[in-house]
Amino acid sequence: MVLKIQPTHHALNRFEQRIKPMLSAAQREHLRDLSNVQRVLFSICSKLKLNHGDSTKQRFEALFYRDGKPPLRLALVIDVNQGVLITLWCLGVVRQKKWA
């Protein structure tokens, strides 16, 4: 069973502030609609290995793929017991090693 994670308003605002400026114009346009942002965040969260634990708030890392650019490493704080994405931030860009 997949646990459906709902983002808080805080998490949606942090996506707007921290992630959206790093996207292409086409992706930003697509994510103008709040329901598209919620779908993207649900998709990212559904790929995580979420498990109920002693701690209600857990930190996870995930990748956010961008059009024509390297993916972003995201940190997500999720209350697994409540099924809520509390906040998120960008840890940087995934750089591929160049082999000579």
MOKAVEN-V289702 format. One line per field, one symbol per residue. phi: phi as a letter, one per 40 degrees, with the letter a starting at -180 (. if undefined). psi: psi as a letter, one per 20 degrees, with the letter a starting at -180 (. if undefined). burial: I if it has 16 or more other C-alpha atoms within 10 Angstrom, else O. A space follows every 10 residues. Layout:
# MOKAVEN-V289702
phi = ???
psi = ???
burial = ???
This chain:
# MOKAVEN-V289702
phi = .ccccbcccc cccccdcbbd ccbcdccccc cccdcccccc cccccccccc bcbcccbbbb babbcbcgbc cccbbbbbcc ccgbccaaac chcccccccc
psi = pppoppqrhg ggghggghgh ijrrhggggh jhphhhghgg hggghiiqnp qpahphpqpq qrqopqojrq qqpqppopnh hilpogrqrp iapopqppp.
burial = OOOOIIIOOO IIOIIOOOII OOIOOOOIOO IOOOOOIIOO IIOIIOOOOI OOOOOOIIOO IIIIOOOOOO IIIIIIIIII IOOIIIIIII OOOOOOOOOO
